[in-house]
């Protein structure tokens, strides 16, 4: 799958007055009926996309998933290592449904590629979680066991899934956050390679020693909910509920409800930070008095330079960015 550098700055800029992205040809309109679609028929052939750099443990898990899938249908396995290879595989898929065998980064890469090709709306995307964090799978209830997730693909009900799209047309499948969470992602980048999920924890602890407070203006559905008067610890915009290997950053987020979950944390004093950290671990931080939690269709963030962590990839520095939700942008077999 395509790999992103530690921090990359997107070309172009977001004009806050032009925050609505144009509707793509073939895209489903916002809102409207959200009924579950038909069950994916086992006889339909599948294109399974995996990371060519996967380890031996992932290969074992993949073999277990393939045994289930191939008992139901024909499956072609395509291993990719960069964006060019991924585009080539998708170009010859011939309308087959897609299975992603990998983690959050792999899922993001495939969804983003289908979105760029204007093919996402008509594609069913299954997921066999093989990554380190598997945050989208955890939040959506997709089994982490490879055989169970494969059974879900052939037996589960195909349902519409929302997608976050920013003002440059780039997508977020799971969650994007600014502030201490993005700093933790930056710190965890190298640690994750050596320590796996423990790298997330150490990265978060390192960020907690000197949290990167930012002063931002935040607009939610055109209403100003934060200005530059108070420093902000973290802003999270969720389609899914979890980040960092299972932490519930936007605990009530549902990728099928047609809304963004927005969490703004103002806990900047030492005592408040401690209380926030304790509640964050329990997944109840959004109930604190110094945390704002909303549901919305669009969020704009602007102000001093800030970095964003979107689906585990860090980018920036940014001065303004707008995200909106596209309800039912693609389909997945879900519990």
N, C-alpha and C positions, 0 to 999 in steps of 0.2 A: 504494500500500500504506500501511497505517497507519504513521505515524511516531511514535516515542517521543521524549520530551524527553531532554535530556542526562542527568538523573538524576531518577527518580521513585520515591517511596516507596510500596510496595504497601500497600493498606489491610489491616487485620487483622494478626495475628501468628501465628507457628508455635509450637505447644506441643510441645516435644521429646518429651513422653510420648504424643503422638498423631500420630506421624510417618507412619503408613501412610495414604495417601489411600484413600477408599472406591472400590470397583470400580464403574465406570460401567456403566449398562445397555447391553448389547451389546458390551462390551469383551471382548477375548480374555483368557483366564486367563493368568497368568504361567507360563512354562515350556511344556511340552507339545511337540508336533511342530512343527518349524521348517522343514519342507520348502518348497522354492520353489513358488510358485503358477504357474498356467498363463501362457503368453506372452500379452501384451495383443494382442487381435485388431485388425488394422488397420482393420476395418470399424466398430469402435465409435466413435461420435462423441466429440469432445473439447471441453472448455471450457478455453480458454487464458486465464489471468489475468496481466495485466501492469501495470506502474506507469504511470499516466497522465502522470507527470512525467519519464519516461525521455528521455534525450538522443537526438540524431540518430544517433549511432553505434549505440546500442542498437536503434533502429528499423531500421537496415540489417541488423543481426544477426537481429532478429526476423523480418524478411521472408525471410531465408535459411532459418530454421527452419520458417516457415510453408509455404514451397514444398515442403519434404519432407513435412510433416504432411498438407497438403491433397492431396498425391498419393496418400495412403493412406486418408483419411477426411474427414468433415465436421468443421470446426473453427470454433467461435465464439470471437472475441477480445473480451475484456472488460477495459477499462482502469479501474483504481480508484485512488483517492488517499486514502481514509480507511476506517476500520473499518465505517462505515455502508454505504458503497458495496460493500465486500467482502461483507458479510453479505447484501445485496440480491442480488448476483450468485450467491452460493452457494444462496440460497433458491430460485432458479429454475433450478438446474442440472439438475434432473430425473434424477438418478442417473448423469449422465455422469461419466467420469473427468476428472481435473483436470490441467492442465499449468501449472506456474508458470514464467513467463519473467521472470527477475530474479535477484537475489543472495540472500545469506543472510537478510537482513531480510524480503524478499518471501516466501521459503519459510517462514520462521517465522510470518509473519502468516497465511498460508493454513492451515498446519498447526494453529495455535492456534485459528483460527476454526472449522475442522472439528471439532477436539477439543471446543470449547465446545458445538457443536451435536450432539454425540454421533454424528457422521457419519464420523469419521475411520477407524474400523475397517473400513468397507465401501468405502473410496475408494482407488483407485489414483492416486498423485500422481507425475506426471512432472516433470522439471526441465530447462529450457533456461537455463544459467547466463549471466546478463547483468550481474552485479554487479561490484563492485570487487575483493572478496576471494575470493568463491566457495569458501569454505573447506569447506563440506559436500561440494560437488561434487568438489573435489580429493581429499578423504579417501575418498570412496565410489567413486572411479574414473570418475565421470561426465565425458565429454569436455567441454572448455571451448569447442570449436568448435561454433557453433550448428547447422550441418547434421549433424554427427556426433551431437550430443546428441539431435536430433530423430529421427535414425535409431534410436538406442537406445530411444526411447519406443515406436516402432512395431514394432521387431524384438527388443528385449531381453527377458530373462526377468524377470517380475514376482516380486519377492522381499520377504519380510517385513522391516520396518525397525523398530528399537527407538525409544523416545521417553523422554526424561527428564521427569518430572513432579515439581513441588515440593509442599510441604505446604499451599500455598494453591490448588493445582490449576492453576498456570501451567506451561507447557511449555518445554522446551529441546530443540531439534532437534539441535544440534551440540555445544556446549560451554559450560560456565559456569565462571568462575574468579574468585578473590578475591585481593587483594594487588597486587603490582606489575603484573600483567597488566591488572587492572581500571583501575589508574591510567593505564597506557599507553593504554587505550581512551578514557579521559576526555580525555587530552592530545591524542589523535589526532582527536577528533571534528571540530574545526574545520579541522585541517590536511588531513584526508582530502578535504574539499570542494574544496580548492585543488590539492592535490598528488597525489590519488589514492592508490595503494599506498604511495608514498613517505611519506605522512602517518603510516602505521603505524610506519615505521622511526623517524621523528623523534619520534613520541609515546613510543616505547619508550626512546629515548635520554634524553628529558627525565625519564621516570620513573626511569631508572637513576641519575641524578645524586643523587636523594634518594628512595630506595625507601621505600614506605609499609609498614614492618614492622608486623605485627599479632600480637597474642597471642590465640590461639583454642584452643578445645577441639574436637577433631575425632573423631567416632565413625564407624567404618566397619563396617557390619553389627553394630552394638551393641558393638563393641570399641573402646576408647579408644586411638587411635594418636597423639594429640598433646594436650597440656594447655597450661596457661598458663605453664609454666616457661621455654619457649624461644620467641623471636620467630620468626615464619614469613614467608618472602619471598613465597610464592605457594601457593595451593591451586587445582588444576584438576580438574574433573569432566567427563569426556569421553564422549560417545556417538560423536562423530567425532573425528578425530585432529588437525585443523589449526585455527588461528586466525590473524587478522592477515594475511591474504593468502598463507597457505601454511606458516606456522611450525608445526612438529609439536609441539604442547604436550603431548599425550598420544599418543605415537607408535604405541602398539600398539592403540589403540582401533579397534573394528570395530562399526559400527552394526547389525550383524546377529547379534552373539554373545550377546545377552541379558544383558550385564553393563555396569556403569559402569567406566571406567578412572579411577583416583584417583591424582593426583600431588601430593605435599606436599614443598615445597622449603624447607630450613632454611638455605640459603646466605646468611648475613647479614653476614659480615666482608667487607672490601673485596677481599681476595684470593679468597675463595670466590665472591663475586659475579662476579668476572671469569671464573673458571673455569666457573661455571654459564652465563654468557652465551655463552662459546665453545662449550660442549657443546650449549647450547640451539639455537644456529645450526646445528649438525650433526644435531640430532634425537637426541642420545645423552645428554642431561642426566639422563634418568630412570635411568641406570646409575651415577650418582655415589653415593658413600657418604652424602652429606648430603641425599639425595632418597629419599623413600618412594614406591613405586609399587605399587598394589594393584588388584585387580578385585573388584567388590562389587555388591550389589543395592541398597544404600541408604547414604547419607552424610548426617551431620548436622554442621553447623558452628555454633558459638555463641561468644560472648565480647564483646569490645569492639566498638564500632561498625565495621562494614565495608561496603564497596560490592561489588557483584557485577556482572560483565559476562557477560550471557547472550545468546548468539547475536549479539554485537556491540552489545547495548543495555545501558546502565548503569542500575542502580537501587540504592536504599538511602537512608539508612543502615539496616543491619540489625543485629539482635542475635542472632538464631538463624534457621536455615533448614535444611530437610531436603529432600533430593532422592532419588527412587527411580526405578528403571528399569521401564518397561513393555515387555516383549519383544513384538516383532511387532505394535506398535500400529497400524501402517499399512503400505502396500505401495508399492513403487516399481519401475519397470523399471531394472535395474542390469546392469552387464557380467557 
